[in-house]
Amino acid sequence: MIREMTLGQYYKADSVLHKLDARVKLLGTLLFVITLFFPKSLLSLGIATVFLAFTIKLSKVPFSMMIRGVKPLFVIICFSAIINMISVGGEVLIKLGPVSITKQGLWMAFYLVIRLVYLVIGSSVMTFTTTPNQLTDGLEKGFQFLKKVHIPVHEIAMMMSIALRFIPILTEELDKIMKAQMSRGVDFESGNILERGKKLIPVLVPLFIAAIRRASDLAMAMDARCYNGGEGKTRLHPLVYKKQDYAAYGIMLLYVAIMIFCSFILI
């Protein structure tokens, strides 16, 4: 399960999405996530599905990698769906003692699962097609107006970029530690939840030590290069909008307009 984590990974490819400005992809991801929470209808859900499939096709990232990122959240998604099925009132379809599953509960669970899966995949499209440096520059440039109210935009963007970069690194480190423990006879698959939790304690300690060591090395490297925040910083590749970026903005606005029409006017 640990090996399936894809958030924060970058997939190198020669695609249209890879060439887009990071600010375009950040805004596109934000708008897509917002439209997922529009009023529930199969039509709007179908439009969101087509739009997501279109962006995945443009990214040239294998669909199997997108799905792989959903697997670590499988338990959470299933638990949320079950809670919705048994807690929403309405027309009873199945009754098992005090527990009732309603038609409305099934629809709520269906929409919840789709939203969570699409949210993860949509976010993965952005991280797969955007390097951490591009993401940092995009966040800083996109929220530059917040500097007027003395919000440290560069520092916040840098922290988010480092956090995203550390996710695959620590995932790989955790995988190595677990394999080392398994080679010594530890079985992480057997036993109940409490027994499995106890087996993870010898794994978490070296993981925390490795994380602190990597953070210390990164701090020393930044200090050695005289890093002092965004003050006076220059960029090798400054962000400049191109024709394809304006075209992407137009497609996003068209998508949002269609979603608003289908969700709020047609219902």
Contacts in CASP RR format, 6 or more apart in sequence:
PFRMAT RR
TARGET T0000
AUTHOR 0000-0000-0000
METHOD contacts of the structure
MODEL  1
MIREMTLGQYYKADSVLHKLDARVKLLGTLLFVITLFFPKSLLSLGIATV
FLAFTIKLSKVPFSMMIRGVKPLFVIICFSAIINMISVGGEVLIKLGPVS
ITKQGLWMAFYLVIRLVYLVIGSSVMTFTTTPNQLTDGLEKGFQFLKKVH
IPVHEIAMMMSIALRFIPILTEELDKIMKAQMSRGVDFESGNILERGKKL
IPVLVPLFIAAIRRASDLAMAMDARCYNGGEGKTRLHPLVYKKQDYAAYG
IMLLYVAIMIFCSFILI
1 71 0 8 1.000
1 72 0 8 1.000
2 72 0 8 1.000
2 171 0 8 1.000
2 174 0 8 1.000
2 175 0 8 1.000
2 178 0 8 1.000
3 171 0 8 1.000
3 175 0 8 1.000
4 68 0 8 1.000
4 69 0 8 1.000
4 71 0 8 1.000
4 72 0 8 1.000
5 69 0 8 1.000
5 72 0 8 1.000
5 167 0 8 1.000
5 168 0 8 1.000
5 171 0 8 1.000
6 65 0 8 1.000
6 66 0 8 1.000
6 68 0 8 1.000
6 69 0 8 1.000
6 124 0 8 1.000
6 127 0 8 1.000
6 128 0 8 1.000
6 168 0 8 1.000
7 69 0 8 1.000
7 120 0 8 1.000
7 123 0 8 1.000
7 124 0 8 1.000
7 127 0 8 1.000
7 164 0 8 1.000
7 167 0 8 1.000
8 127 0 8 1.000
8 132 0 8 1.000
8 164 0 8 1.000
8 165 0 8 1.000
8 167 0 8 1.000
8 168 0 8 1.000
9 127 0 8 1.000
9 128 0 8 1.000
9 167 0 8 1.000
9 168 0 8 1.000
10 127 0 8 1.000
10 128 0 8 1.000
10 129 0 8 1.000
10 130 0 8 1.000
10 131 0 8 1.000
10 132 0 8 1.000
11 59 0 8 1.000
11 61 0 8 1.000
11 65 0 8 1.000
11 128 0 8 1.000
11 129 0 8 1.000
12 18 0 8 1.000
13 59 0 8 1.000
13 60 0 8 1.000
13 61 0 8 1.000
13 129 0 8 1.000
14 60 0 8 1.000
15 58 0 8 1.000
15 59 0 8 1.000
15 60 0 8 1.000
15 61 0 8 1.000
15 129 0 8 1.000
16 58 0 8 1.000
16 244 0 8 1.000
17 25 0 8 1.000
17 55 0 8 1.000
17 58 0 8 1.000
17 59 0 8 1.000
17 60 0 8 1.000
17 125 0 8 1.000
17 129 0 8 1.000
18 59 0 8 1.000
18 60 0 8 1.000
18 129 0 8 1.000
19 244 0 8 1.000
20 129 0 8 1.000
20 244 0 8 1.000
20 245 0 8 1.000
20 248 0 8 1.000
21 138 0 8 1.000
21 239 0 8 1.000
21 240 0 8 1.000
21 241 0 8 1.000
21 242 0 8 1.000
21 245 0 8 1.000
22 130 0 8 1.000
22 134 0 8 1.000
22 135 0 8 1.000
22 137 0 8 1.000
22 138 0 8 1.000
22 139 0 8 1.000
22 239 0 8 1.000
23 138 0 8 1.000
23 141 0 8 1.000
23 142 0 8 1.000
23 239 0 8 1.000
24 245 0 8 1.000
24 248 0 8 1.000
24 249 0 8 1.000
24 252 0 8 1.000
25 126 0 8 1.000
25 129 0 8 1.000
25 130 0 8 1.000
26 126 0 8 1.000
26 135 0 8 1.000
26 138 0 8 1.000
26 139 0 8 1.000
26 142 0 8 1.000
27 249 0 8 1.000
27 252 0 8 1.000
28 252 0 8 1.000
29 122 0 8 1.000
29 123 0 8 1.000
29 125 0 8 1.000
29 126 0 8 1.000
31 252 0 8 1.000
31 255 0 8 1.000
31 256 0 8 1.000
32 48 0 8 1.000
32 51 0 8 1.000
32 52 0 8 1.000
32 118 0 8 1.000
32 122 0 8 1.000
32 255 0 8 1.000
33 119 0 8 1.000
33 122 0 8 1.000
33 123 0 8 1.000
35 44 0 8 1.000
35 48 0 8 1.000
35 255 0 8 1.000
35 256 0 8 1.000
35 259 0 8 1.000
35 263 0 8 1.000
36 48 0 8 1.000
36 115 0 8 1.000
36 118 0 8 1.000
36 119 0 8 1.000
37 115 0 8 1.000
38 44 0 8 1.000
38 259 0 8 1.000
38 260 0 8 1.000
38 263 0 8 1.000
38 264 0 8 1.000
39 263 0 8 1.000
39 264 0 8 1.000
39 267 0 8 1.000
40 107 0 8 1.000
40 111 0 8 1.000
41 262 0 8 1.000
41 263 0 8 1.000
41 266 0 8 1.000
41 267 0 8 1.000
43 262 0 8 1.000
43 266 0 8 1.000
44 259 0 8 1.000
44 262 0 8 1.000
44 263 0 8 1.000
45 111 0 8 1.000
45 114 0 8 1.000
47 255 0 8 1.000
47 258 0 8 1.000
47 259 0 8 1.000
47 262 0 8 1.000
48 118 0 8 1.000
48 259 0 8 1.000
49 118 0 8 1.000
51 255 0 8 1.000
52 118 0 8 1.000
52 121 0 8 1.000
52 122 0 8 1.000
52 125 0 8 1.000
55 122 0 8 1.000
55 125 0 8 1.000
56 63 0 8 1.000
56 66 0 8 1.000
56 121 0 8 1.000
56 125 0 8 1.000
59 125 0 8 1.000
59 128 0 8 1.000
59 129 0 8 1.000
61 125 0 8 1.000
61 128 0 8 1.000
61 129 0 8 1.000
65 124 0 8 1.000
65 128 0 8 1.000
66 121 0 8 1.000
66 124 0 8 1.000
66 125 0 8 1.000
66 128 0 8 1.000
67 121 0 8 1.000
69 120 0 8 1.000
69 121 0 8 1.000
69 124 0 8 1.000
70 77 0 8 1.000
70 117 0 8 1.000
70 120 0 8 1.000
70 121 0 8 1.000
73 116 0 8 1.000
73 120 0 8 1.000
76 116 0 8 1.000
77 113 0 8 1.000
77 116 0 8 1.000
77 117 0 8 1.000
80 109 0 8 1.000
80 112 0 8 1.000
80 113 0 8 1.000
80 116 0 8 1.000
81 109 0 8 1.000
81 110 0 8 1.000
81 112 0 8 1.000
81 113 0 8 1.000
82 109 0 8 1.000
84 105 0 8 1.000
84 108 0 8 1.000
84 109 0 8 1.000
84 112 0 8 1.000
85 101 0 8 1.000
85 102 0 8 1.000
85 105 0 8 1.000
85 106 0 8 1.000
85 108 0 8 1.000
85 109 0 8 1.000
86 99 0 8 1.000
86 100 0 8 1.000
86 101 0 8 1.000
87 105 0 8 1.000
88 102 0 8 1.000
88 104 0 8 1.000
88 105 0 8 1.000
88 108 0 8 1.000
89 100 0 8 1.000
89 102 0 8 1.000
89 104 0 8 1.000
89 105 0 8 1.000
90 102 0 8 1.000
90 103 0 8 1.000
90 104 0 8 1.000
90 105 0 8 1.000
91 102 0 8 1.000
91 103 0 8 1.000
91 104 0 8 1.000
92 100 0 8 1.000
92 101 0 8 1.000
92 102 0 8 1.000
93 101 0 8 1.000
93 102 0 8 1.000
93 103 0 8 1.000
93 106 0 8 1.000
94 100 0 8 1.000
94 101 0 8 1.000
95 101 0 8 1.000
127 135 0 8 1.000
127 164 0 8 1.000
132 161 0 8 1.000
132 162 0 8 1.000
132 164 0 8 1.000
132 165 0 8 1.000
133 161 0 8 1.000
135 157 0 8 1.000
135 160 0 8 1.000
135 161 0 8 1.000
135 164 0 8 1.000
136 157 0 8 1.000
136 158 0 8 1.000
136 160 0 8 1.000
136 161 0 8 1.000
137 157 0 8 1.000
137 235 0 8 1.000
137 239 0 8 1.000
138 157 0 8 1.000
138 239 0 8 1.000
139 153 0 8 1.000
139 156 0 8 1.000
139 157 0 8 1.000
139 160 0 8 1.000
139 161 0 8 1.000
140 153 0 8 1.000
140 154 0 8 1.000
140 157 0 8 1.000
140 230 0 8 1.000
141 239 0 8 1.000
143 151 0 8 1.000
143 153 0 8 1.000
143 157 0 8 1.000
144 153 0 8 1.000
146 153 0 8 1.000
147 153 0 8 1.000
154 229 0 8 1.000
154 230 0 8 1.000
154 233 0 8 1.000
155 229 0 8 1.000
155 230 0 8 1.000
158 229 0 8 1.000
162 218 0 8 1.000
166 211 0 8 1.000
166 214 0 8 1.000
169 214 0 8 1.000
170 207 0 8 1.000
170 210 0 8 1.000
170 211 0 8 1.000
170 214 0 8 1.000
173 207 0 8 1.000
173 210 0 8 1.000
173 211 0 8 1.000
174 203 0 8 1.000
174 207 0 8 1.000
177 203 0 8 1.000
177 206 0 8 1.000
177 207 0 8 1.000
177 210 0 8 1.000
178 188 0 8 1.000
178 203 0 8 1.000
181 188 0 8 1.000
181 199 0 8 1.000
181 202 0 8 1.000
181 203 0 8 1.000
182 188 0 8 1.000
186 199 0 8 1.000
186 202 0 8 1.000
187 199 0 8 1.000
188 196 0 8 1.000
188 199 0 8 1.000
188 200 0 8 1.000
END
